[in-house]
Amino acid sequence: MKHGRDFARLRRDGRSHAGKYVVISTLNAPESIDASPFMVGFITSKKVGIAVVRNRVRRRLRAILDEFAARLVPGTMLVVIARFRAPRASYRDLRADWERTAKRAGILLRATPPHTLATS
């Protein structure tokens, strides 16, 4: 998301779910499926740290979103807000907190089990 009106719409009509390291605000917007399967914005305030630290947190969050992109419900608009504890979290802890919060928010589809080859 790049426009203030998208953030404002999500803030007005969406729901927020807080985790230990992130807050995820979500809104299901099926009309946006044509443009892209989901829209995401990141907020890292100065409470998170200096610019270098904020940028590192944003890069980690983008990597996590890239990993889960195929599992996001189509038409989802979301804003991921880094909490002040996020810089001290390991990547594994940040990823686990994001996944737990996303599941609570209901924006993840079930993971497809890996295919097993039948032996004859």
C-alpha positions as CSV (number, residue, x, y, z in Angstrom):
1,M,0.0,0.0,0.0
2,K,1.3,3.4,-0.9
3,H,-1.6,5.8,-0.5
4,G,-2.8,7.4,2.7
5,R,-6.4,6.6,1.7
6,D,-5.7,2.9,1.8
7,F,-4.2,3.1,5.3
8,A,-7.1,5.3,6.4
9,R,-9.7,2.8,5.0
10,L,-8.0,-0.1,6.8
11,R,-7.8,1.9,10.0
12,R,-11.5,2.8,9.7
13,D,-13.0,-0.5,8.6
14,G,-10.4,-3.1,9.5
15,R,-9.6,-5.1,12.6
16,S,-6.3,-5.2,14.6
17,H,-4.6,-8.2,16.2
18,A,-1.6,-7.7,18.5
19,G,1.3,-10.1,19.0
20,K,4.4,-9.7,21.1
21,Y,6.5,-8.2,18.3
22,V,3.9,-7.1,15.6
23,V,0.4,-5.7,15.3
24,I,-1.5,-6.8,12.2
25,S,-4.4,-4.7,10.9
26,T,-6.5,-6.5,8.3
27,L,-9.4,-5.9,6.0
28,N,-10.8,-8.2,3.4
29,A,-11.2,-6.2,0.2
30,P,-12.3,-8.6,-2.6
31,E,-12.4,-5.7,-5.2
32,S,-8.6,-5.4,-5.0
33,I,-8.0,-9.0,-6.2
34,D,-7.8,-7.8,-9.8
35,A,-4.8,-5.5,-9.0
36,S,-3.0,-8.0,-6.8
37,P,-3.9,-10.9,-4.5
38,F,-3.1,-8.8,-1.4
39,M,-1.9,-5.4,-0.4
40,V,0.5,-4.8,2.5
41,G,2.0,-1.8,4.2
42,F,4.6,-1.6,7.0
43,I,4.8,0.8,9.8
44,T,8.0,1.1,11.9
45,S,7.9,4.1,14.2
46,K,10.9,5.8,15.7
47,K,10.1,3.9,18.9
48,V,11.5,0.8,17.1
49,G,15.0,2.4,16.9
50,I,17.2,4.4,14.6
51,A,16.8,4.2,10.8
52,V,19.2,1.3,10.4
53,V,17.3,-0.7,13.0
54,R,13.9,0.2,11.5
55,N,15.1,-0.8,8.0
56,R,16.4,-4.2,9.3
57,V,13.0,-4.9,10.9
58,R,11.2,-3.9,7.7
59,R,13.4,-6.2,5.6
60,R,12.7,-9.1,8.0
61,L,9.0,-8.4,7.9
62,R,9.1,-8.3,4.1
63,A,10.9,-11.6,4.0
64,I,8.3,-13.2,6.3
65,L,5.5,-11.8,4.0
66,D,7.2,-13.2,1.0
67,E,7.4,-16.6,2.6
68,F,3.6,-16.6,3.5
69,A,2.4,-14.8,0.3
70,A,0.9,-18.0,-1.2
71,R,-1.0,-18.7,1.9
72,L,-2.7,-15.3,2.4
73,V,-6.4,-15.1,1.8
74,P,-6.9,-13.4,-1.7
75,G,-8.1,-9.8,-1.4
76,T,-6.5,-9.1,2.0
77,M,-5.3,-5.6,2.8
78,L,-3.0,-5.6,5.8
79,V,-0.7,-3.3,7.7
80,V,2.1,-4.8,9.8
81,I,3.2,-2.5,12.6
82,A,6.5,-3.4,14.3
83,R,6.4,-3.0,18.1
84,F,9.3,-1.6,20.0
85,R,10.4,-5.2,21.0
86,A,10.8,-6.3,17.4
87,P,14.4,-5.4,16.9
88,R,15.4,-7.6,19.9
89,A,13.6,-10.6,18.4
90,S,15.4,-13.3,16.4
91,Y,14.1,-13.9,12.9
92,R,12.6,-17.2,14.1
93,D,10.8,-15.5,17.0
94,L,9.5,-12.7,14.7
95,R,8.3,-15.2,12.1
96,A,6.6,-17.3,14.8
97,D,4.9,-14.2,16.2
98,W,3.7,-13.0,12.8
99,E,2.4,-16.4,11.9
100,R,0.5,-16.8,15.2
101,T,-1.0,-13.3,14.9
102,A,-1.9,-13.9,11.2
103,K,-3.7,-17.1,12.2
104,R,-5.7,-15.3,14.9
105,A,-6.6,-12.6,12.3
106,G,-7.8,-15.3,9.9
107,I,-5.8,-14.2,6.9
108,L,-3.9,-17.5,6.3
109,L,-5.1,-20.4,4.2
110,R,-4.3,-23.9,5.4
111,A,-0.9,-25.1,4.3
112,T,-1.1,-27.8,1.7
113,P,0.6,-31.0,2.9
114,P,3.5,-32.2,0.9
115,H,2.8,-34.7,-1.8
116,T,3.9,-38.2,-1.0
117,L,4.9,-40.6,-3.7
118,A,3.1,-43.9,-3.6
119,T,5.5,-46.9,-3.9
120,S,4.4,-50.0,-5.7
